C-alpha cells in the first residue's frame, strides 16, 4: 500500500493535483451523498443485533 501511495503522490506532484484539497472535496461529496444511506438498512439496526 505504501508503494501505491508513493506513486499516487508522485503523479499528483507531476500533474499539479493538490491531494489534500482533492481528498477534502471527495469526503464532502460522499458525506453529502451518503448522509442517509444506511439509516433504513435493517442489517445495521441495533434492534436486530
C-alpha positions as CSV (number, residue, x, y, z in Angstrom):
1,X,0.0,0.0,0.0
2,X,2.9,2.3,0.8
3,X,4.2,1.9,-2.8
4,X,0.8,2.7,-4.2
5,X,0.6,5.8,-2.0
6,X,4.1,6.9,-3.1
7,X,3.1,6.6,-6.8
8,X,-0.1,8.5,-6.2
9,X,1.9,11.3,-4.6
10,X,4.4,11.4,-7.4
11,X,1.6,11.5,-10.0
12,X,-0.2,14.3,-8.1
13,X,3.1,16.3,-8.0
14,X,3.7,15.8,-11.7
15,X,0.2,16.8,-12.7
16,X,-0.3,19.6,-10.2
17,X,-3.1,17.9,-8.2
18,X,-3.4,19.1,-4.6
19,X,-4.1,15.8,-2.9
20,X,-5.2,17.4,0.4
21,X,-7.8,19.5,-1.4
22,X,-8.9,16.6,-3.6
23,X,-9.4,14.4,-0.5
24,X,-11.4,17.1,1.3
25,X,-13.7,17.5,-1.7
26,X,-14.1,13.8,-2.1
27,X,-15.0,13.3,1.6
28,X,-17.5,16.2,1.4
29,X,-19.1,14.8,-1.7
30,X,-19.5,11.3,-0.3
31,X,-20.7,12.6,3.1
32,X,-23.5,14.6,1.4
33,X,-24.3,11.7,-1.0
34,X,-24.4,9.0,1.7
35,X,-25.9,11.1,4.6
36,X,-28.9,8.8,4.8
37,X,-27.7,5.8,3.0
38,X,-27.7,3.3,5.9
39,X,-30.5,4.7,8.0
40,X,-33.1,2.3,6.8
41,X,-30.8,-0.7,6.4
42,X,-32.2,-3.5,8.6
43,X,-28.9,-5.2,8.8
44,X,-27.5,-2.2,10.6
45,X,-30.4,-1.8,13.0
46,X,-29.4,-2.1,16.7
47,X,-32.7,-3.9,17.4
48,X,-31.6,-6.8,15.1
49,X,-28.2,-7.3,16.7
